[in-house]
Amino acid sequence: MKGFVAPSVGLLGRIVAILLLTLLIEFGASTLLYERASQFSVKDDEANRLAEHLVISRRLMAERAPDERPMLAAELTTNRYALEWGMKLPPPPVIAPDLDAVRGQIHDWEPSLRSADLRLRLTSPGRSSVITGALRLPDNSWLYFRTLEPVTDLNLAPERIALALIPAIALMLLGGMLVGRTLNPLRRLAEAADKVGGDAAEPVPEDGPGEVRRVVVAFNRMQARIARLIDDRTQALAAVGHDLRTPLSRLRLRSDAIERDDVREAVGEDIAEMEAMITSLLAFLGGDSDPETPMRHDLAVLCATVVDDAADHGRDAFYDGPDHCETVVRARSLKRAVVNLLNNALHYGTRATVRLEDRPHEIVIAVEDNGPGIPEDQLASVVEPFVRLDTARGRDTVGFGLGLAIVKQAVELEGGRLSLANREEGGLRACLHLPR
């Protein structure tokens, strides 16, 4: 029918179907087990001995009165066979497969037992298996018997273990595969959730059970809305940055016309602070430019250039490291991170050193200063955006308190991490750990 959509099987329905399938397979395996057990046979002399004992015992029991039969059964019990007499046939044990092949052997030796409704079962299958059974007497009473010695020739233990383990292992593997396939959409959904907000985010295929499919559809819609919000925010920030920098540029030009030097310098400092605030905010929120493509760069040259720029402005900055150290990074954002760390070090201290260590599994860029350091209980919170310290570090700084947050963002974009630690000799050591 046009427009008709077949209802999808839900997650609960699929799990129930998997359980039903495993039960069916287990039932089939159990049936096969009993069929195999019924095909086992004993040695010919054992079957001949049992047949002779049953024929003699049946003839003697049939000749005696019913009240004499229990005592006769005890007399006929030997060290190999135990006999009992009763009017009714008791129910068979739970685990006791029929021994069709053994019954056939006995019938071959003693055809007279074919009319005795002979019944044979294997009780306690395994290494201590015994044969139990019954045969009908002419007056419809029953003679019960069982072997007293384990029937070792049957050797069912390895067979039963194999027959039991193989279906169990097959069922576990099959059930695991089916459940895993049922949960595949959830696994893809979890992987996609980790990429939300990143460049590699892609829509999740909308398949699987009905409940999972509805979650995937809702997730894809949410992911699309988040992507639109990020794009809109980036465009808005770029527009705001451009619109704010334009009047600031005009203010800087007009400040040159101020005659008083002290007022002109104060206005210039305010304009520089406003520009620094706008720059740091746009850098943190990603509205300053498009994402940078990683390329091979020389980190030693990058660090030395940052230090030289600071030294050219009369700052006490030094570089300690190799002459060359190439790796694939986003050079612009990483340079901004090093500049932020160096500016912080020179602002809160009088001397700063940028050290580059080329290790086997990572590259470490460390910026050390001789300032007051940071209280130990605030080392973790100081890297959060818009956080500024009141005790160890002053508040006479420009920006919104995004310097270390921008550094953390830049190094995490490279798959690395930022660590802060107070030096024993005084000051702070900020390290960028970049993976090879």
C-alpha positions in Angstrom: 0.0 0.0 0.0 1.3 3.4 -0.9 2.5 5.4 2.0 2.4 2.5 4.4 5.5 2.1 6.6 6.1 -1.2 8.3 6.5 -0.8 12.0 10.1 -1.4 13.2 10.9 -3.9 15.8 11.8 -2.1 19.1 14.8 -2.7 21.2 12.8 -4.8 23.7 11.4 -6.9 20.8 14.9 -7.6 19.4 16.3 -8.7 22.7 13.2 -11.0 23.3 13.8 -12.4 19.8 17.5 -13.1 20.6 16.5 -14.9 23.8 13.9 -16.9 22.0 16.4 -17.9 19.3 18.9 -19.0 22.0 16.2 -21.1 23.7 15.3 -22.8 20.4 18.9 -23.6 19.7 19.3 -24.9 23.3 16.2 -27.1 22.8 17.6 -28.5 19.6 21.0 -29.2 21.2 19.3 -31.0 24.1 17.3 -33.1 21.7 20.4 -34.0 19.8 22.1 -34.9 23.1 19.4 -37.4 24.0 19.4 -38.8 20.5 23.1 -39.3 20.7 22.9 -40.9 24.2 20.3 -43.4 22.9 22.7 -44.6 20.3 25.4 -45.7 22.7 25.8 -49.5 23.2 27.7 -51.8 25.6 29.9 -54.7 24.9 28.2 -57.9 23.6 29.1 -59.9 26.7 27.6 -57.3 29.0 24.4 -57.2 26.9 24.3 -61.1 26.9 24.8 -61.3 30.7 22.1 -58.7 31.4 19.7 -60.4 29.0 20.2 -63.8 30.6 19.7 -62.4 34.1 16.4 -60.6 33.0 15.0 -63.7 31.4 15.7 -65.9 34.4 14.4 -63.3 36.9 11.2 -62.7 34.8 10.4 -66.4 34.7 11.0 -66.9 38.4 9.0 -63.8 39.4 6.1 -64.8 37.2 5.9 -68.3 38.9 5.6 -66.8 42.4 2.7 -65.2 44.2 2.7 -61.4 44.5 3.3 -61.5 48.2 6.5 -63.6 47.7 7.9 -61.5 44.9 9.6 -58.7 47.0 11.6 -61.4 48.9 12.5 -63.2 45.7 13.7 -59.9 44.1 16.1 -59.5 47.1 17.4 -63.0 46.6 17.9 -62.4 42.8 20.0 -59.3 43.5 23.6 -59.9 42.8 26.8 -57.9 43.0 26.1 -56.7 39.4 22.3 -56.2 39.3 19.8 -55.0 41.9 16.1 -56.1 41.4 12.8 -54.8 42.9 9.2 -55.6 42.2 6.2 -53.3 42.1 2.7 -52.9 40.7 3.2 -49.5 39.0 6.0 -48.1 36.9 7.6 -45.1 38.6 8.4 -41.9 36.6 11.8 -41.9 34.9 14.6 -39.6 36.3 14.9 -36.1 34.9 18.2 -36.7 33.1 17.9 -40.3 31.8 18.0 -40.8 28.1 16.6 -44.0 26.5 19.2 -46.6 25.5 17.7 -47.8 22.2 20.9 -49.4 21.0 21.4 -51.4 24.3 17.7 -52.6 24.1 18.3 -53.8 20.6 21.3 -55.8 21.8 19.3 -57.5 24.5 16.5 -58.3 22.1 18.9 -59.9 19.8 20.2 -62.1 22.5 16.8 -62.9 24.1 13.9 -62.4 21.6 11.5 -63.5 24.3 12.0 -60.1 26.0 10.5 -58.3 23.0 7.0 -58.9 24.5 8.1 -57.8 28.0 7.9 -54.0 27.2 11.6 -53.7 28.2 12.6 -50.1 29.1 16.2 -49.0 29.5 17.6 -45.7 30.6 21.0 -44.2 31.3 20.9 -42.7 34.8 23.4 -40.0 35.9 25.1 -39.8 32.5 28.8 -39.4 32.9 31.7 -41.3 34.3 29.4 -42.9 37.0 26.6 -43.9 34.6 24.4 -46.8 35.5 21.7 -48.6 33.5 18.2 -48.6 35.0 15.1 -50.2 33.6 12.0 -52.2 34.0 10.1 -55.0 32.2 6.5 -56.0 32.4 5.4 -59.3 34.0 2.5 -61.4 32.6 0.1 -60.0 35.3 1.1 -56.4 34.3 3.2 -55.8 37.4 6.8 -54.6 36.9 10.2 -55.9 37.6 12.7 -53.0 38.2 16.5 -53.4 37.8 19.6 -51.4 37.8 23.3 -52.1 37.3 25.4 -51.7 40.5 28.7 -51.0 38.7 29.2 -47.9 36.5 28.9 -48.6 32.8 32.4 -47.4 31.8 32.1 -48.7 28.3 29.6 -46.1 27.5 32.2 -43.4 28.1 29.6 -40.6 27.9 31.5 -38.0 29.9 33.6 -36.5 27.1 30.8 -36.8 24.7 28.3 -35.1 27.0 30.8 -32.3 27.9 31.5 -31.7 24.3 27.8 -31.7 23.3 27.0 -29.4 26.2 29.9 -26.9 25.7 29.7 -26.6 22.0 26.0 -25.3 22.0 26.7 -23.1 25.0 29.7 -21.5 23.4 27.9 -21.1 20.1 24.9 -19.5 21.9 27.1 -17.1 23.7 28.9 -16.0 20.5 25.7 -15.8 18.6 23.9 -13.9 21.3 26.8 -11.5 21.7 26.9 -10.8 18.0 23.2 -10.2 17.8 23.1 -8.0 20.9 26.2 -6.1 19.7 24.6 -5.5 16.3 21.4 -4.3 18.0 23.5 -1.9 20.1 25.6 -0.7 17.2 23.5 2.5 16.7 24.0 3.4 20.3 27.7 2.9 19.9 27.8 5.2 16.9 25.6 7.7 18.8 28.1 7.8 21.6 31.0 8.3 19.2 29.2 11.1 17.5 28.3 12.7 20.9 32.1 13.0 21.6 32.5 15.0 18.4 29.7 17.5 19.0 31.0 21.0 18.5 34.1 19.8 16.6 35.1 20.0 12.9 34.6 16.2 12.4 31.0 16.0 13.5 28.8 14.1 11.1 25.1 13.0 11.2 24.6 9.6 12.6 22.9 7.0 10.3 19.3 6.7 11.4 18.8 3.0 11.7 18.4 0.4 14.4 15.4 -0.4 16.6 12.5 2.1 16.8 13.5 3.6 20.2 17.1 4.0 19.2 16.1 5.5 15.8 14.1 8.2 17.5 17.0 9.0 19.8 19.3 9.2 16.7 16.9 11.5 14.9 16.6 13.8 17.9 20.4 13.8 18.3 21.0 14.7 14.6 18.6 17.6 14.9 20.3 18.8 18.1 23.7 18.5 16.4 22.5 20.6 13.5 21.1 23.2 15.8 24.4 23.4 17.7 26.4 23.7 14.5 24.1 26.6 13.4 24.5 28.3 16.8 28.3 28.0 16.6 28.3 29.4 13.1 26.0 32.2 14.0 28.1 33.0 17.1 31.3 33.0 15.1 29.9 35.3 12.5 28.4 37.6 15.1 31.7 37.8 17.0 33.6 38.5 13.8 31.2 41.3 13.0 31.3 42.7 16.5 35.1 42.6 16.5 35.2 44.5 13.3 32.7 47.0 14.4 34.4 47.6 17.7 37.9 48.0 16.2 36.7 50.6 13.7 35.7 53.2 16.3 38.8 52.3 18.4 41.0 53.1 15.4 39.2 56.4 15.0 39.7 57.2 18.7 43.4 56.4 18.4 43.7 58.8 15.5 41.8 61.5 17.3 43.8 61.0 20.5 46.9 62.2 18.6 45.3 65.6 18.5 45.1 65.9 22.3 47.7 68.6 23.3 48.3 67.4 26.9 50.8 64.6 26.9 49.5 63.0 30.1 45.9 62.9 28.8 47.0 61.6 25.4 49.0 58.8 27.0 46.2 57.8 29.3 43.7 57.7 26.4 46.1 55.6 24.4 46.5 53.2 27.3 42.7 52.8 27.6 42.4 52.2 23.9 45.2 49.6 24.0 43.4 47.9 26.9 40.2 47.8 25.0 41.9 46.3 21.9 43.6 43.7 24.1 40.2 42.7 25.6 38.6 42.4 22.2 41.5 40.4 20.9 41.5 37.9 23.8 37.7 37.5 23.8 37.6 36.8 20.0 40.6 34.4 20.3 38.9 32.4 23.1 35.4 32.3 21.5 36.8 31.5 18.0 35.4 34.5 16.3 38.7 36.0 15.1 39.4 33.8 12.1 38.6 30.5 10.5 40.1 27.3 12.1 43.8 27.0 11.3 45.2 24.0 9.4 48.0 22.1 11.1 51.3 22.3 9.2 54.9 21.4 9.9 56.7 24.2 11.8 59.9 24.7 13.8 58.9 25.2 17.4 62.4 26.2 18.3 62.3 29.1 15.9 58.8 30.0 17.1 59.8 30.2 20.7 63.0 32.1 19.9 61.1 34.6 17.9 58.6 35.2 20.7 61.5 35.8 23.2 63.3 38.1 20.7 60.2 40.2 20.3 60.0 40.6 24.1 63.7 41.4 24.4 63.4 44.0 21.7 60.8 45.8 23.8 63.2 45.9 26.7 61.9 42.9 28.6 64.2 40.4 30.4 63.4 37.3 28.5 65.6 34.3 27.5 65.3 31.2 25.4 66.8 27.9 26.4 66.5 25.0 24.0 67.6 23.4 20.7 68.1 25.4 17.5 65.5 23.3 15.6 62.5 21.2 16.6 60.0 20.5 13.8 56.5 19.1 14.3 53.0 19.5 12.9 51.0 22.1 14.8 48.7 25.1 14.4 51.5 27.6 14.6 49.4 30.8 14.9 47.3 29.6 17.9 50.3 27.9 19.5 52.4 31.2 19.2 49.5 33.1 20.8 49.6 30.6 23.7 53.4 31.1 24.2 53.0 34.8 24.0 50.3 34.8 26.6 52.4 32.7 29.0 55.5 34.9 28.4 53.5 38.1 28.9 52.0 36.7 32.2 55.5 35.7 33.3 57.0 39.1 32.6 54.0 40.9 34.1 54.1 39.1 37.5 57.9 38.7 37.5 61.0 40.6 36.4 62.6 37.8 34.5 61.2 34.9 32.3 62.7 32.0 30.5 61.2 29.9 27.7 62.6 26.4 27.7 62.0 23.9 24.9 62.6 20.2 25.6 62.4 17.6 22.8 61.5 14.3 24.5 60.9 10.9 22.8 57.1 11.0 23.2 56.4 14.7 23.6 57.6 18.2 23.2 57.5 20.4 26.3 57.5 24.2 26.1 58.0 25.6 29.6 57.8 29.3 30.6 59.3 30.1 34.0 59.2 33.3 35.9 60.5 34.7 39.2 57.2 36.1 40.4 55.0 35.4 43.4 53.6 32.2 42.0 50.0 31.0 42.5 48.5 29.5 45.7 48.4 25.7 45.4 44.6 25.5 46.0 44.0 27.9 43.0 46.3 26.2 40.4 43.3 24.3 38.9 40.8 27.2 38.8 43.2 29.8 37.4 43.0 28.2 33.9 39.2 28.7 33.8 37.9 31.5 31.7 37.2 34.9 33.3 39.0 33.8 36.5 41.5 36.3 38.0 43.4 36.0 41.3 43.2 38.5 44.0 46.0 37.3 46.3 49.2 36.2 44.6 48.6 38.2 41.4 47.4 41.7 41.1 44.4 43.0 39.2 46.2 45.6 37.2 46.0 43.6 34.1 44.3 44.1 30.8 41.8 41.7 29.3 39.0 39.5 30.8 41.2 37.0 32.5 41.3 34.7 29.4 45.0 34.4 29.0 45.5 31.0 30.5 42.1 29.8 29.2 43.3 30.6 25.7 46.6 28.8 26.3 44.7 25.7 27.6 42.3 25.8 24.6 45.2 26.0 22.1 47.3 23.2 23.6 44.2 20.9 23.9 43.5 21.6 20.2 46.9 20.0 19.5 46.0 17.0 21.7 48.2 18.1 24.5 47.8 19.6 28.0 48.7 22.6 30.1 50.3 22.1 33.5 51.1 24.8 36.2 53.4 24.3 39.1 55.2 26.6 41.6 58.9 26.5 41.5 60.9 25.7 44.6 63.2 28.7 44.0 60.1 30.9 43.6 57.9 31.8 40.7 55.7 29.8 38.4 56.4 27.1 35.8 53.8 26.8 33.0 54.3 23.8 30.6 52.7 23.0 27.3 52.9 19.3 26.7 52.6 18.5 23.0 52.4 14.9 21.8 54.7 13.7 19.1 
